[in-house]
Amino acid sequence: MRKQCIVRIDNGVCPIPEFAMRHPFSLQLLEGEQIAITGPNGGGKTMLVDILRGRHNLQIPQPYYDFSPSSKPYFSDNIRYIAFRDSYGSVDQTYFLQQRWESQEMDPEMPTVGQLLDRAYLAEGEDTPERDSLRQQLYNIFQMRPLLDKPIILLSSGELRKYVITRTLFAEARLLIIDNPFIGLDASTRDQLKMLLAAYVARTSTLMVLVLSKTDDIPDFITHVVEVNDRTVAPKVTREEYLDHLQAAILPSLADDKRLSILQLPARTDDYMAEEVVAMRQVTIRYGERTILKDLSWTVRNGERWALRGENGAGKTTLLSLICADNPQSYACDIALFGRQRGSGESIWDIKRHIGYVSPEMHRSYHRDLPAIRIVASGLKDTIGLYAVPTEEEYRQCRWWMEVFGIGELADRSFLKMSTGEQRLVLLARAFVKDPELLILDEPLHGLDDANRQMVKEIIDTFCQRPGKTLIMVTHYEEELPTCIDHTLFLKKNQ
């Protein structure tokens, strides 16, 4: 029996060169298939998705769509897209880096998670027992009930992903495209999400397309894979064929000349070289009735390399916000950095000059469409935008680190027109550009493909071989931790 063709593209060519693949391509998505789109950062995955959902028109013939048996009248009702770019969505337009921690800056009308989910649920259809059963199942699997009365702006990066996926699954779209659904989720939630999505496609008529940077994140329910590389769409193959071919691939290592150049960087003359880089004593953080951290004491010594672990919402990012002084409660806590007591008169900008930092919150705060090199240069001044013109020597430093991270050719490209993975590499170069004493890397490998994840791990390892370099790194993937890690702090929610 011939399968229904839901989407068909025949020799597709986009007339706008900026959004065009290198070659005409054909693709069919059939009933009963579940698709993964894979490929390297900047390879064209997002470009293909934008074509599938009608954002980029093709020359005649246009893509063919058959959404039956759906009775929804509008194209936008039948195709839904979730892109995890570390954003709060429609409530994110005025977000700035510290806003999550500054309750006095929060709009009193900021909706709660429960209010937003109720609105989304009712907007997608009638409140029937069957739909309500799906909603309750989603709430249970994602442990959403403790979050329902929480303002949306206070969600952690992982909690935010749970919320967005839950909200979108209410729609029961005919074609659902999810970009990197598993990044930012702890291991237990990733496994639950894979089972949930498998059950969801089994009980609905939804054809699901997952855009994945990590090839080891391809769930078992995926039937076919489409690889996009160098703006070229490869023929659709079965999941088994793709994985068999993938096993033969060998990830490249960091080039020897780059490794040697990092190791030979001159030592900074203004480093603190304090024995204790971070010292926290009996730190407690509360928001209303919620206790995020309770009586936490933690010491990070010079040259140590820490993994900060814990489930979503356990307080990892809150803890890092205290070190970076983005959280106002940090001044009410017993915290010392580089041997200097917080609140004893030190300038936080003097402290920040010695810290390299990247996080989902930082990624979220970049709204201005600046050239990539200016984003990297802003790390020299510890600003989100760039308000002082760098010197030629500072620009040379920026270009050198961009070359180290393999993005030298992107120096003049607009930041907001890059893929998520390319943006993350730019922000990593920004964190390293001032050769910091303390590296704070919160989910640094978000959105990176396999080769770039390996490269960044080796850059971190090499950088930390130098004397006086201290690392604190957050990740939910054990395999993302560099080999230099020698200490672990595991946080538990509400403890």
N, C-alpha and C positions, 0 to 999 in steps of 0.2 A: 504493500500500500504506500502510495506516494505521500511524503510528509508535507504539511503546510509550510510554505515559505513565508516567514514573518518579515524579514528584511532581505532585500536583494540589491546589490550594487553591481552594475555591469560596466567594466572599463571606466571606472570613476576617475574623473580629472577635475580638480578644483581650478577655476580660472584665476584665482588670486595666488600669485607665487608664494606669498608668505605662509599660506595654509595648504599648499599643494604637496602631495606625495611626489617622490621622484619619478614614479612610473604609474601609468593607469593600473587600477587594480579592480578585481572582482571579488565579491564576498556574498555568501548566502548564510543566513541564520535561520535554522529550521526548527519546527515544533519538536519538542522533546530534547533539544540540545541545551546544554548549559556551557557557557563560553568563558575562557580566561584569555585576556589580552596581555601579553608579556613583551618585554624588550628593555633595552638599556635606557637610562635617563637621557632625555632629549632625542630619543629615537623616533618619536612620532605617535606614541600611544594616545596621548590626549588629542592629537590632531584627528586620529581615526574616530575617537569617541565623539568629537565635535561634529564630524561628518554624519555619524550614525544618528545623532539626535537633532540633526537639521540646523546646526549653527553655521556650518559652512556649506554653501550651495555647490553642487557639481554642475558641470556642463551636461547638456542633454545626452543620454537620458538621466533624469533625476532618480534617486533611490526609490525602490518600490517598497511599500509597507502594506501588510495585511494583518490588522489587529484583531480580527474575529477570533473567538466569539465575543470579544469585549463589545459592550454597547455604549461605552463612553464616547461622547461625540468629538472631543478635542484631541489633537495630536499630543498636546502637553499632558493630558490625562493618561495617555497610554504609554508614554516614555517618561521615566523618572531617572534622575541622575544625582548621585551623591559624590561629592568630591571632598576629600579630607585634606584641606589646606590649612588646618589648625585655625579654623574660624568659627565664630559663634553664629554665623549666618546673618539673618536679617536684623538681629539685635547687636551686630558687631560694628556698625558703621563708625562709631566714635571711640572704639576701643583704643586704649593706650596701655603701655607695658605694665604699669603699676596698678591699673584700675581694679584688677581682680582682688588686690589686697587692701584697697582703700575704700572702706565701706562708706566713708563720708562723701566720696565722689560718685557713689552709685545712685542712679536715678531711682527715686522711691517707687516709680511705676514699673521698674524692671520686673518682667513676669517671672513666675516660678516655672520649674520644669513641668509640674503637674498642670498648670494653666495652659502652657504651650502644647502639651500632649493632648489635653482635652480638646483644644481648638482644632488641632490637626486631625484628630480622630473624627470629630463631627463634620469637618469639612470634606472628608473623603467618602461619606455615605451615611446611610441610616444606621441607627444604633440597634442592631439585631443581636440576638443571643450568639450567633455564630461569630460575628465580628467582635463582640465583647469577649468571647472565649479566646480569640486570637490576641486581643489586647492584654488580657490577664496572663496569657502564656508568655508574651514578650516581657511583661513586667517581672515575672518570676525568674525567667532565664537571665535577664540582664540586671537583676537585683535593683530595679528602679524605684521601688516603694520608698526606701529611705531618702531618695533624692527628690521626691515629688514636691516638697515644700521648700526646696532650695532655689534661690535666684539663679537664673541661667548663667550669669557671669561668674559665679563661684565654682562652676564645674571644673574638675581637672580635665586634662587633655583626653584621658581614657574615658572618663565619665561622659564627656561631650560626644564622643563617638557612639557610645551606647545610646544616648538620647537621639542623635540624628538617625541612626539606623532604625530604632524603634519607631520614630515618627514617620519615616519613609515607608516602612513595611505596612503601615495602616492602609496605604493607597492600593495595594494589590495591583500594581501596574502590569501591563502586558509585557513590556520590556523594561527591566530594571538594571541600570548600570551603576556599579559601585566602584569607586576609585580607592584602592588600598584600604579595604575595610578592617584589616587586622592590625595595622600599626597603632601603637599607643595602648593596646589592650594587653592585660596580663595573660599568662599562659592558660589559666583556667577559663577566662572569658573568651579567648580565641577559640578554644576547643568547643565551648558552648555555642559560640556564634556559628562555627562550621556546621554543627549538628542542627542548629536552628534554621540556617539557610537551606540545608538539605531537606529538612522537613517542610519548609515553606514552599520550595519549588515543587515538592511532591504533592502538596495539597492544593496548589493554585495552578493557574495557567500561565504563570509568569515565566518568561525566558530571562535568565539572569546572565549578565556579563560582568565579570570581575576584572578590573585592571590591577595588575599585580607587579610590583617591583621585585619582590622576593619570590624566586621560583619555588622555594620550599614551602610557600604558603598556599599552593594550589590544592584546594579541598578535593576529597574523593568524589563528590557529586558532579564535579566539572567533567564534561564529556569531550570537549574539544578545546584546542588552544590555537590562537592566532598570534604569531610573533610579528612585532613591528620594530624594524631596526634600520637606521640610516634613512628614515622616512620612506621605507619600503615595506609593503604589507605582504608577508609570506602566505602561501596557501594554508588554509585551515587544516589541521591534523588532529587526530585523536589524542587524548591526554596521554595514553600509553606510548604512542609514537614520539610525542614530544619529550617525555621523561627519559625514554631510552636514548634519545639523541643527546639529551642534556647531561647524562651521566659521564659522557666522554669529554665534556668541556672542562678545561683547566683554567682556574682564575689567575689572571696575571698578578705578579707581585709588584710592590713598589720598586721603581727603577733604582739601581745602585747609586747613580749619581745624585738622585733626589735624597736618598737615605743619607748619603755621606754629607750632602750640603746641610741637612737638618742638624746632624751631629756636630758639624763644624761651626754652627752659628756662634758668634762671640757671646760671652756671658754679659748680662746686663750689669751696669755699675751701680744701679740704684735699687737692686733687690734688697728686700728686708732680711732674707735668710734667717727668719725666726725659727726656733725649734718647734713651736706650736703654730701651725698655720690657721687652724680653726679650733676654738675651744668653746663649747657650750655647756652650761651647767644648769640643770633642773629647768629646762625651757618648756613652757606650756603655752600653747596657742589655742584660743577659742574664738568662735564666731557665733554669737548668741548662745544657744544651748549646745552647740556642737563643739566638741573638743577634738582638734585635729592632731596636736602633739601634746603629750602629757609627761612632764618631769623627765625630759630627755637630756641626758648628759652624753657628750660626744667630743672626742679630741682627735684631730687630724694632724699628724706630725709631718714635718718637712720631708719630702721625698716619698711619702706614702701614696698608694694608688687605690682608691676606694671604689667599690661598686655599691651603689645605693639601690636597694631592692624593696619590693613590696607590691601588693595588689593595687589596682586603681582606687584612688581616693584615700590612700594610707597616709598621705602627707609629704610625699617625697619632694614635690615641687614647692610646697610651702616651706619645707626645710631649706631648700636652696634659696628661696626668696629672702630668708632671714640672713643668710651669708652675704648676699649681694645688696642688702639694705633696700630692696624694692618693697618690702613689707614694713609698714610703719611700726608694727608690733616688735620689730627687731630692736628698737631703742628702749623697750621696756623689759628686755630679756638680758640675762647675764651671758654676753657673747663677746669673745675677743678674737680678732683677726690679726695674723702676723704679729702676735704678742701685744697688740694694742686693744685695750678695752673699748668696746662700742659705747659711744656717748661720752667719752672722756675728752672730747675736743678735736678728735681727728677728723679730717675732711673725707667724706665718703668717696669723693672723686680721686683723692690721693690713693685710697685703698683700691678703687676700681681699676686704676692703671696697672695693677698687678694681677688682675683676674681676667681670664678669657672665658666667655660665657656664650652658650647657645642653648635654646630651648624652644618648645612649641609656642610658649607665650611670646617670645621674641619674634618668631616667625610670623605670628598672628599680628604683631604690631606694625609690620612694614606695609604701609598703604601707598607710600609715595613711589612713583615710577621713575626711579633714578637708574643711571647706568650702573652695572654691577660693580665696577671698580670704586665708585663712590660709596656703595654699601660697605665694601671691604674697608675703605679708608675711614668710615665712621667708627670702626672699632678702635682706631688710634685715639679718638676723642671721647669714646664711651657715650655716643649719642645714637639716636635712631636715625635721624636725618644727618646731613653733613652741612654744618653751618660755618666751618672755617675751611679755606682752600688749602689742601695739602701741599707740601713742598714737593719738588721733583724727587728728592730722596725718599719721602714717604710714599709717593706714587710708585717708585721703583720697588719698595718693600711690598706694597700691595700686589704688584704684578708678579713678583717672585712667589708669593704664597699662592696666588691664583694658579700659577704654573705647577706648583707642588700638588695642588688638588685637581689638576687636569682640566682647568677651566680658563686657561690663559686667553683663549680665543673669544671668550664671552665678556671680556672687560668692558666693552662699549655697548653690550646688549642691554635692553631695558629689563629691569628686574622682574616686573609684573608680567612680562611676556615670556618668561622662562617656564620650564616645567618645574613641578614641585621639587624633584630631585636636584635639578640644577640650582634652584634657589637655596636648597639646604647646603650644597657645596660652597656657595657664595658666603653663607652665614658662618660656615666652619672656617673658611679663610679669614673672615672678620674676627673670629675668636682667637686665631693663632697669630694674627698680624703683628701684635705688639710683644710677642715672645713672653707670655705671661708666666709668673711664678705658679699660679694656681689656675688649672683648667677645670671649669665646671661645665660638663656636657650632659644635658638633659635630653634623652632620646636623640642623640646626634645623628643616627643613621636612618631616621624617618624618611621614607620615600626613595631611598637609594637602591639601585640595582645591585646584583650580586658582586660585580666587579668593583663598583665604587665602595660598597661596604667593606670589602677586603682591603682596598687601598686605604680607606680612612682608618681602619683598625691598625694598619701597619704604620701610618703616619703618627697616630697616637702613641703606639709602642716606641717608635723611634724617638719622638719628641721627649718621652718620659725617661729615656735612657740618659738624658743630660742631667747633671747634678742640679739639685735645688728645684726640681719640677714636681709638683704635687697635682694629683688628679682625683676628681670626684665625678663619677659617671653613673647615669641612670639609664637602664634599658630593661625591657620586659623579655628580651631574648638572650638566653644564656650564651649562645654562640656569637653574639655581637660584642661580648666583652673582650678587650685586648688581652694579650697574654701577660702584660705587666701588672694586672690587678693582683694585689696582695692582701687586701682587707675587704670585708663586706659588712654593711649595716643593713639589717632587714627590718623594715617598719611594718607594723600591723595596724589595721584600721581601728580607730577609737582606742588605741592603747599608747 
